[in-house]
Amino acid sequence: MTSHAAPNWSRIARDVLADYLKWFAGIWLIAIVITSTIISVVAYLGTPTTSIVDFVLSAPRYWLFVVGLLFTNAWLGPYVACGVTRRDFAIGGVLAGLAASLTAAAMLTVTIFAEGRLYAAAGWKLDYESPHLFDSPDQWGLLLLEFCLVFGAHFFAGWALGTLFYRYGAWATFAAVPVFAMATGTEVALGTGWAAPLVLDNLYDFDPSWPLALTVGIVVIALFYGLLWVQLRNAAIPAKKS
């Protein structure tokens, strides 16, 4: 029987995702312990009235941004040295980034749902200080959609910016603001995060919706991938220092 090895892009996605998910699982467990401790202290001193998880929602997006920022510098050289094409590297990175964003979003969705069940069982009122696409922890679809889009946009923003730094060094600093603004634009379309109230209250008022957010998120991620591929396809691999 003839055996067929997995394509390079599949191995890259699997290896990278397995490596990063170990770190994210540890961070998530730490966040669960901290959140549980805060809820217990607040409940002991009084009655919780707002979501505690809501205060830590921004952390995963910036962690994924940093993961993306270091992605090309950490993985491109070793994989290309082993005969992997830049095209396979790009495809594998996209799959790993999407899978990591989806997994992180699923973890956070479960956490928010569990917090909602806890508040309901204790008879506590649950409010969210930050604006969101969802109104209730029972809206699984909107929860997952919001976090997938936000996390994905930040991962690909970091990857695009990190690749620019890989190619152009400190000159890439000039691209930092527009790249991050594009990722933040996804949050504005969702009506969530710190930027949405600033835009909706001061610049342009509109009603955030999931079709708009999905469209903006897909466009932003596609633009980042286009920028990535243009920069990766001819990226030189630095000579190994002896």
MOZI-V539497 format. One record per residue. N is the residue number from 1. PHI is phi in whole degrees, -180 to 180 (none if undefined). NEAR is the number of other ideal C-beta (glycine too) atoms within 12 Angstrom. D_CENTER is the distance of its C-alpha to the mean C-alpha in whole Angstrom. Layout:
BEGIN
n,phi,near,d_center
N,PHI,NEAR,D_CENTER
N,PHI,NEAR,D_CENTER
END
This chain:
BEGIN
n,phi,near,d_center
1,none,3,42
2,-86,4,39
3,-96,5,36
4,-116,7,33
5,-72,8,30
6,-65,14,27
7,-60,18,26
8,-59,25,24
9,-64,24,21
10,-69,20,20
11,-67,24,21
12,-63,35,19
13,-60,31,16
14,-67,20,18
15,-66,27,18
16,-66,38,15
17,-63,32,13
18,-61,18,16
19,-68,20,16
20,-75,33,12
21,-67,26,13
22,-63,16,16
23,-68,23,14
24,-67,32,11
25,-61,19,14
26,-65,15,16
27,-64,25,14
28,-64,27,14
29,-64,16,17
30,-62,17,18
31,-63,29,16
32,-63,24,18
33,-63,16,21
34,-64,20,21
35,-62,29,20
36,-62,21,23
37,-65,15,25
38,-64,23,25
39,-60,32,25
40,-64,16,29
41,-66,14,30
42,-63,22,29
43,-66,20,31
44,-69,11,34
45,-85,10,34
46,-172,11,34
47,-123,15,32
48,-62,28,28
49,-124,19,28
50,-131,21,24
51,-70,34,21
52,-78,33,20
53,-60,39,17
54,-58,31,16
55,-74,20,16
56,-109,30,14
57,-66,38,11
58,-78,26,10
59,-61,28,9
60,-61,37,6
61,-65,40,4
62,-78,27,7
63,-65,31,7
64,-67,42,5
65,-62,36,7
66,-66,25,10
67,-58,38,9
68,-65,46,9
69,-59,30,12
70,-94,26,14
71,-61,41,13
72,-64,39,17
73,-64,26,19
74,-83,25,18
75,-115,38,19
76,-61,35,20
77,-58,22,24
78,-60,19,24
79,-71,32,23
80,-64,24,26
81,-63,14,28
82,-93,17,28
83,94,12,29
84,-79,29,26
85,-75,20,26
86,-66,30,23
87,-64,22,22
88,-65,27,22
89,-63,41,19
90,-65,38,17
91,-64,27,17
92,-61,32,17
93,-65,44,14
94,-63,34,12
95,-63,28,13
96,-64,38,11
97,-65,42,8
98,-66,32,9
99,-66,30,10
100,-65,43,8
101,-65,45,5
102,-65,28,8
103,-65,31,10
104,-63,41,7
105,-65,37,8
106,-65,25,12
107,-61,34,12
108,-70,42,11
109,-61,32,13
110,-63,22,16
111,-64,34,16
112,-66,37,17
113,-62,27,19
114,-63,25,21
115,-63,36,21
116,-62,31,23
117,-65,17,25
118,-64,25,26
119,-63,30,27
120,-64,16,29
121,-66,12,31
122,-87,18,32
123,77,12,33
124,-91,22,30
125,-81,14,29
126,-115,31,25
127,-121,19,24
128,-110,29,20
129,-68,20,21
130,-92,26,18
131,-72,27,18
132,-143,34,16
133,-72,36,16
134,-100,33,18
135,-111,19,21
136,-139,22,22
137,-67,29,20
138,-84,19,22
139,-86,20,20
140,-56,21,18
141,-62,18,17
142,-68,30,16
143,-58,36,14
144,-65,30,12
145,-63,36,12
146,-59,43,10
147,-71,45,7
148,-60,40,7
149,-67,44,7
150,-66,49,6
151,-66,46,2
152,-62,48,4
153,-61,49,6
154,-73,44,5
155,-62,52,5
156,-71,48,8
157,-64,46,9
158,-63,39,9
159,-64,47,11
160,-63,44,13
161,-68,39,14
162,-63,38,15
163,-69,40,17
164,-64,32,19
165,-65,27,20
166,-62,31,21
167,-84,27,23
168,-120,18,25
169,65,14,24
170,-63,12,24
171,-60,13,25
172,-67,24,21
173,-56,15,21
174,-66,14,22
175,-90,25,19
176,-61,23,17
177,-66,14,18
178,-64,21,18
179,-65,33,14
180,-69,28,13
181,-65,20,15
182,-65,32,13
183,-64,42,10
184,-66,30,12
185,-60,34,14
186,-64,44,11
187,-65,41,11
188,-64,36,15
189,-62,37,16
190,-80,45,14
191,74,36,17
192,-128,39,14
193,80,36,13
194,-74,20,16
195,-81,29,16
196,-58,31,17
197,-61,20,21
198,-63,17,22
199,-73,24,21
200,-67,22,23
201,-88,14,26
202,-118,11,27
203,-112,12,26
204,-149,13,26
205,-96,14,26
206,-150,17,24
207,-96,16,23
208,-61,36,20
209,-146,17,20
210,-68,26,17
211,-63,17,19
212,-64,22,19
213,-63,36,15
214,-63,26,15
215,-64,20,17
216,-63,31,15
217,-61,41,12
218,-65,23,13
219,-63,22,16
220,-63,36,13
221,-64,35,11
222,-64,20,15
223,-65,25,16
224,-63,44,14
225,-65,30,15
226,-60,20,18
227,-63,29,18
228,-61,38,17
229,-66,25,20
230,-60,18,22
231,-82,29,21
232,-81,37,21
233,-64,20,24
234,-120,13,27
235,-67,29,25
236,-79,15,27
237,-100,22,27
238,-58,16,29
239,-65,8,32
240,-70,8,32
241,-79,5,34
242,-89,3,37
END
